[in-house]
């Protein structure tokens, strides 16, 4: 049944393809295929996050999602030209509760399997985006922490880990059997839920430091630890697991490598 549904999508997806020296899909048409009806919202939320994912991959997003004008009746309207790979990324950023999005995700998952690519679809894309957002959030927190009197950032950072995981970053590495090198980034092995929890930890700690006008290392550490503890409770309530019990995922640099292979493979389809 699922295979028949995937096959049913194929003509609709391919039939909406346009060619002008290169194959592309209009975002406004792809939007309706995914069950959305508000173009501005679709563009800012779904396409916006797809753009984030492309930037995270180091891909020129303008070559994949290109602003263009098109004729609708007698009017020129603003639209976006999407490459096949961009359609894949956009679909994976859609709401899977929409049956059209779920169908599109299943279709692209089948396509990537045919190409012998090992991807987890929307999970991989979400991890990629959350990882980038975490990095940016961590940098912002570092600046705010310095203004709050933090001189030993490693100690401050570990206070957050102790709150969230009940152990330091190094202890968490050992528990998860991750490489003990200083170059190992724990976040590269986290799933979407865990990355989101850590992103929430850094953003909420930054807000609390500002709101409480914290001015000492001791109070900053306490603030970070307390925020971590609250999020620890939330994770346990929502997942039934403690944060340190969440599963280790494939290393994100390997996911990026596989997504870049997917880009090349999907581009080849339109060059046949």
C-alpha positions in Angstrom: 0.0 0.0 0.0 2.8 2.4 1.0 4.7 1.6 -2.2 1.6 2.4 -4.3 1.2 5.7 -2.5 4.8 6.6 -3.2 4.3 5.7 -6.9 1.2 7.9 -7.0 3.3 10.8 -6.0 5.9 10.3 -8.7 3.8 11.6 -11.7 2.6 14.6 -9.7 6.1 15.5 -8.7 7.7 14.9 -12.1 4.8 16.5 -14.0 5.4 19.8 -12.1 9.0 19.9 -13.2 10.0 22.8 -15.4 13.1 23.0 -17.6 15.0 26.1 -18.7 18.4 24.6 -19.3 18.1 23.0 -15.9 15.2 21.2 -14.2 13.4 23.1 -11.4 10.1 23.2 -9.5 8.3 26.4 -8.6 8.0 26.7 -4.8 4.4 27.9 -5.1 3.5 24.7 -6.9 5.5 22.4 -4.7 3.8 24.1 -1.7 0.4 23.0 -2.8 1.7 19.4 -3.4 2.8 19.4 0.2 -0.6 20.5 1.4 0.2 24.1 2.3 -1.9 27.1 1.2 -0.2 30.2 2.6 2.9 31.0 0.5 4.4 33.6 2.7 4.2 31.3 5.7 5.6 28.3 3.7 8.4 30.5 2.4 9.5 31.9 5.7 9.1 28.7 7.8 9.5 25.6 5.6 11.7 27.0 2.9 13.5 29.2 5.5 14.6 26.1 7.5 15.6 24.3 4.3 17.8 27.3 3.5 19.4 27.0 6.9 20.1 23.3 6.2 21.8 24.1 2.9 23.9 26.8 4.6 24.9 24.3 7.3 26.0 21.9 4.6 28.2 24.5 2.9 26.0 24.4 -0.2 25.4 27.5 -2.2 21.7 27.9 -1.4 21.1 30.4 -4.1 21.9 27.7 -6.7 19.3 25.5 -5.1 16.6 28.0 -4.1 16.7 30.8 -6.6 14.4 33.9 -6.4 12.7 34.4 -9.7 9.6 36.0 -11.3 7.0 34.0 -13.2 3.9 34.8 -15.2 0.5 34.1 -13.6 -2.1 35.2 -16.1 -1.0 38.7 -17.1 0.9 39.4 -13.8 4.5 38.9 -12.8 4.7 37.3 -9.4 7.7 36.6 -7.1 8.5 32.9 -6.7 11.4 30.5 -6.1 13.0 28.0 -8.3 13.8 24.8 -6.4 16.3 22.2 -7.5 15.5 18.5 -7.0 17.8 18.5 -4.0 16.1 21.6 -2.6 12.7 19.9 -3.0 14.1 17.0 -0.9 15.4 19.3 1.8 12.1 21.3 1.8 10.0 18.2 2.0 12.0 16.9 5.0 11.4 20.3 6.8 7.6 20.0 6.3 5.1 19.0 8.9 4.9 15.1 8.7 1.4 15.3 10.3 0.2 16.6 6.9 -0.5 13.5 4.8 1.0 15.2 1.7 4.2 15.9 3.5 4.4 12.4 4.9 3.9 11.0 1.4 6.6 13.3 -0.1 9.0 12.3 2.7 8.3 8.6 2.0 8.8 9.2 -1.7 12.2 10.9 -1.2 13.2 8.3 1.3 12.5 5.6 -1.3 14.5 7.6 -3.9 17.6 7.9 -1.6 17.5 4.2 -0.8 17.5 3.5 -4.5 20.6 5.6 -4.8 22.1 3.5 -1.9 22.3 6.5 0.4 21.9 6.1 4.1 19.9 9.0 5.4 17.3 9.4 8.2 15.4 12.0 6.3 13.8 14.7 8.5 15.7 13.5 11.5 19.1 14.2 9.8 17.9 17.6 8.6 16.6 18.6 12.0 19.8 17.5 13.7 21.8 19.6 11.2 19.8 22.7 11.9 19.6 22.3 15.7 23.4 21.7 15.7 24.0 25.0 13.9 21.6 26.9 16.2 23.3 25.4 19.2 26.7 26.6 18.1 25.3 30.1 17.6 23.5 30.0 20.9 26.7 28.8 22.7 28.7 31.7 21.3 26.0 34.2 22.4 25.9 32.6 25.8 29.7 32.9 26.1 29.5 36.6 25.5 26.7 37.1 28.0 28.5 34.9 30.6 31.6 37.1 30.4 29.5 40.1 31.1 28.0 38.3 34.0 31.5 37.8 35.6 32.4 34.4 34.3 36.2 34.0 33.9 36.4 30.2 33.9 34.1 29.3 31.0 34.8 25.5 31.2 33.6 25.5 34.8 30.5 27.5 33.8 29.8 25.1 30.8 30.1 22.1 33.0 27.6 23.5 35.5 25.1 23.3 32.7 26.0 19.7 31.9 25.8 18.7 35.6 22.4 20.2 35.8 21.1 18.5 32.6 23.0 15.2 32.8 24.1 15.0 36.4 27.6 14.7 35.2 30.4 16.7 33.5 30.9 16.8 29.7 33.9 14.5 30.1 32.0 12.0 32.2 29.2 12.0 29.6 31.8 11.3 26.8 33.1 8.3 28.8 29.6 7.0 29.5 28.7 7.1 25.8 32.0 5.6 24.7 32.8 8.6 22.6 36.4 9.4 21.5 38.1 11.1 24.5 39.9 13.6 22.2 39.4 17.3 23.0 38.3 17.6 19.4 35.2 15.4 20.1 32.0 17.4 20.1 29.3 15.6 22.1 26.6 17.5 20.2 27.7 15.8 17.0 26.4 12.5 18.4 23.1 13.9 19.7 19.6 13.3 18.2 17.1 16.0 17.5 15.4 15.8 20.9 18.7 16.1 22.8 20.0 18.9 20.6 16.8 20.8 21.1 17.1 20.3 24.9 20.6 21.7 24.9 19.7 24.6 22.7 16.9 25.4 25.1 19.4 25.1 28.0 21.8 27.7 26.5 19.1 30.2 25.3 17.3 30.1 28.7 20.5 30.4 30.7 21.4 33.5 28.7 18.0 35.0 29.3 18.2 34.3 33.0 21.7 35.8 33.3 20.4 39.0 31.7 17.2 39.1 33.6 18.8 38.6 37.0 21.7 40.8 36.2 24.1 38.2 37.4 27.6 39.5 38.1 29.7 36.7 39.7 31.0 33.3 38.5 29.4 31.5 41.4 25.9 32.8 40.6 26.3 32.3 36.9 27.3 28.6 37.5 24.3 28.2 39.8 22.0 29.7 37.2 23.3 27.4 34.5 23.0 24.4 36.7 19.5 25.2 37.8 18.3 25.7 34.2 19.9 22.4 33.3 18.0 20.6 36.1 14.6 22.0 35.0 15.2 20.9 31.4 16.4 17.5 32.7 13.0 17.1 34.4 11.2 18.1 31.1 13.2 15.6 29.1 12.4 12.8 31.5 8.7 13.7 31.6 8.4 13.9 27.8 10.6 11.0 26.7 10.5 8.6 29.7 14.3 8.7 29.7 17.0 10.8 31.5 19.0 12.9 29.1 22.2 10.7 29.5 20.1 7.7 28.5 19.1 9.2 25.1 20.6 7.2 22.2 23.9 8.1 20.6 23.4 9.0 16.9 25.6 8.7 13.9 28.3 11.5 13.9 26.9 14.6 12.2 30.0 15.1 9.9 29.1 11.7 8.4 25.5 12.8 7.9 26.7 15.9 6.1 28.9 13.8 3.9 25.9 11.6 3.0 23.7 14.6 2.3 26.3 16.0 -0.1 26.4 12.7 -1.9 22.6 12.9 -2.1 22.9 16.3 -3.7 25.2 15.0 -6.4 23.1 11.8 -7.0 19.9 13.8 -7.3 21.5 16.3 -9.7 22.6 13.4 -11.9 18.9 12.4 -12.4 18.2 15.6 -14.2 21.3 15.3 -16.3 20.3 12.0 -17.9 
